[in-house]
């Protein structure tokens, strides 16, 4: 089994959408389509069906946090009317999760790898 990778390196690889274990292969071959495993080190990305459900929570959480912060900043602090604040935030709530989707998955995979050194090889279970 390879040596543990520091979390800062894992996060750097997630931001670049690279394999969290080796940093060589890309995770996605299309904006929303992942490769099943790393071509370089063999790390299986999706351990089981529903594995990336947690990445949806990451995506939702960041969307909710940034939307709430923006609403408080623009409406309550700066005094803008809801008429001017809510429509752009509704658009943001639709567009941001789509754009952040691959990064949420990469982050989920990187953090999971930092806590659990599973490689995906059947003989190492």
C-alpha positions as a Markdown table, in Angstrom:
| # | Residue | x | y | z |
|---|---|---|---|---|
| 1 | Unk | 0.0 | 0.0 | 0.0 |
| 2 | Unk | 1.4 | 3.5 | -0.9 |
| 3 | Unk | 2.4 | 5.9 | 1.8 |
| 4 | Unk | -0.4 | 8.3 | 3.1 |
| 5 | Unk | -0.7 | 11.5 | 1.1 |
| 6 | Unk | -0.9 | 14.7 | 3.2 |
| 7 | Unk | -4.4 | 16.4 | 3.2 |
| 8 | Unk | -3.0 | 19.6 | 1.6 |
| 9 | Unk | -1.8 | 17.5 | -1.4 |
| 10 | Unk | -5.1 | 15.7 | -1.6 |
| 11 | Unk | -7.0 | 19.0 | -1.6 |
| 12 | Unk | -4.6 | 20.4 | -4.3 |
| 13 | Unk | -5.3 | 17.4 | -6.5 |
| 14 | Unk | -9.1 | 17.7 | -5.9 |
| 15 | Unk | -9.0 | 21.4 | -7.1 |
| 16 | Unk | -7.1 | 20.2 | -10.2 |
| 17 | Unk | -9.6 | 17.3 | -10.7 |
| 18 | Unk | -6.7 | 14.8 | -10.6 |
| 19 | Unk | -6.6 | 11.3 | -9.0 |
| 20 | Unk | -6.2 | 12.0 | -5.2 |
| 21 | Unk | -3.8 | 9.1 | -4.8 |
| 22 | Unk | -1.2 | 9.7 | -7.5 |
| 23 | Unk | -2.1 | 13.1 | -9.0 |
| 24 | Unk | -1.4 | 11.8 | -12.5 |
| 25 | Unk | -4.7 | 11.0 | -14.2 |
| 26 | Unk | -7.8 | 13.2 | -14.6 |
| 27 | Unk | -11.0 | 12.2 | -12.8 |
| 28 | Unk | -13.4 | 13.3 | -15.6 |
| 29 | Unk | -13.5 | 12.8 | -19.3 |
| 30 | Unk | -16.6 | 15.1 | -19.6 |
| 31 | Unk | -17.8 | 17.7 | -17.1 |
| 32 | Unk | -20.1 | 15.2 | -15.3 |
| 33 | Unk | -18.7 | 11.8 | -16.5 |
| 34 | Unk | -16.0 | 10.2 | -14.3 |
| 35 | Unk | -13.6 | 7.5 | -15.3 |
| 36 | Unk | -14.2 | 4.3 | -13.3 |
| 37 | Unk | -10.6 | 4.1 | -12.1 |
| 38 | Unk | -7.2 | 5.8 | -12.3 |
| 39 | Unk | -5.3 | 4.8 | -15.4 |
| 40 | Unk | -2.0 | 5.4 | -13.6 |
| 41 | Unk | -2.4 | 3.9 | -10.1 |
| 42 | Unk | -5.6 | 1.8 | -10.5 |
| 43 | Unk | -7.5 | 3.6 | -7.7 |
| 44 | Unk | -11.2 | 2.7 | -8.1 |
| 45 | Unk | -13.1 | 6.0 | -7.8 |
| 46 | Unk | -16.6 | 4.7 | -7.0 |
| 47 | Unk | -16.4 | 2.0 | -4.4 |
| 48 | Unk | -20.0 | 1.0 | -4.5 |
| 49 | Unk | -23.3 | 2.3 | -5.8 |
| 50 | Unk | -24.2 | 5.6 | -4.1 |
| 51 | Unk | -20.7 | 6.2 | -3.0 |
| 52 | Unk | -20.8 | 9.8 | -4.2 |
| 53 | Unk | -24.0 | 10.7 | -2.3 |
| 54 | Unk | -21.8 | 12.5 | 0.2 |
| 55 | Unk | -20.5 | 14.8 | -2.5 |
| 56 | Unk | -24.1 | 16.0 | -3.0 |
| 57 | Unk | -24.2 | 17.1 | 0.6 |
| 58 | Unk | -20.9 | 18.9 | 0.1 |
| 59 | Unk | -22.3 | 20.6 | -3.0 |
| 60 | Unk | -25.6 | 21.5 | -1.3 |
| 61 | Unk | -23.9 | 22.7 | 1.9 |
| 62 | Unk | -21.6 | 25.1 | 0.0 |
| 63 | Unk | -24.4 | 26.4 | -2.1 |
| 64 | Unk | -26.6 | 27.0 | 0.9 |
| 65 | Unk | -23.8 | 28.6 | 2.9 |
| 66 | Unk | -22.7 | 31.0 | 0.1 |
| 67 | Unk | -26.3 | 31.8 | -0.8 |
| 68 | Unk | -27.2 | 32.6 | 2.9 |
| 69 | Unk | -24.0 | 34.7 | 3.2 |
| 70 | Unk | -24.8 | 36.6 | 0.0 |
| 71 | Unk | -28.4 | 37.2 | 1.1 |
| 72 | Unk | -27.4 | 38.5 | 4.5 |
| 73 | Unk | -24.7 | 40.7 | 3.0 |
| 74 | Unk | -26.8 | 42.3 | 0.2 |
| 75 | Unk | -30.2 | 42.5 | 1.9 |
| 76 | Unk | -29.5 | 43.0 | 5.6 |
| 77 | Unk | -26.1 | 44.7 | 5.6 |
| 78 | Unk | -26.2 | 46.7 | 2.3 |
| 79 | Unk | -30.0 | 47.3 | 2.4 |
| 80 | Unk | -30.8 | 46.1 | -1.2 |
| 81 | Unk | -34.5 | 45.2 | -1.8 |
| 82 | Unk | -35.5 | 41.5 | -2.0 |
| 83 | Unk | -36.6 | 42.4 | -5.6 |
| 84 | Unk | -32.9 | 42.9 | -6.5 |
| 85 | Unk | -31.4 | 40.2 | -4.3 |
| 86 | Unk | -33.5 | 37.1 | -4.7 |
| 87 | Unk | -33.7 | 36.6 | -8.5 |
| 88 | Unk | -29.9 | 36.5 | -8.9 |
| 89 | Unk | -29.6 | 34.2 | -5.9 |
| 90 | Unk | -32.1 | 31.9 | -7.5 |
| 91 | Unk | -30.1 | 31.7 | -10.6 |
| 92 | Unk | -27.0 | 31.2 | -8.5 |
| 93 | Unk | -28.7 | 28.3 | -6.7 |
| 94 | Unk | -29.3 | 26.6 | -10.0 |
| 95 | Unk | -26.0 | 27.3 | -11.8 |
| 96 | Unk | -23.4 | 27.0 | -9.0 |
| 97 | Unk | -24.2 | 23.3 | -8.1 |
| 98 | Unk | -23.9 | 22.3 | -11.7 |
| 99 | Unk | -20.5 | 24.1 | -12.1 |
| 100 | Unk | -19.3 | 22.8 | -8.7 |
| 101 | Unk | -20.4 | 19.2 | -9.3 |
| 102 | Unk | -17.0 | 17.8 | -10.4 |
| 103 | Unk | -15.2 | 19.6 | -7.6 |
| 104 | Unk | -17.6 | 18.3 | -5.0 |
| 105 | Unk | -16.9 | 14.8 | -6.2 |
| 106 | Unk | -13.2 | 15.3 | -6.3 |
| 107 | Unk | -13.2 | 16.8 | -2.8 |
| 108 | Unk | -15.3 | 13.8 | -1.5 |
| 109 | Unk | -13.0 | 11.3 | -3.0 |
| 110 | Unk | -9.9 | 13.1 | -1.7 |
| 111 | Unk | -11.3 | 13.4 | 1.9 |
| 112 | Unk | -12.4 | 9.8 | 1.9 |
| 113 | Unk | -8.9 | 8.7 | 0.8 |
| 114 | Unk | -7.4 | 10.8 | 3.6 |
| 115 | Unk | -9.5 | 8.9 | 6.2 |
| 116 | Unk | -9.6 | 5.5 | 4.6 |
| 117 | Unk | -6.6 | 4.1 | 2.6 |
| 118 | Unk | -8.8 | 1.8 | 0.4 |
| 119 | Unk | -7.2 | 1.3 | -3.0 |
| 120 | Unk | -9.9 | -0.7 | -4.8 |
| 121 | Unk | -7.9 | -3.9 | -5.2 |
| 122 | Unk | -10.1 | -6.9 | -4.4 |
| 123 | Unk | -7.2 | -8.8 | -2.9 |
| 124 | Unk | -6.5 | -6.0 | -0.3 |
| 125 | Unk | -9.9 | -5.9 | 1.3 |
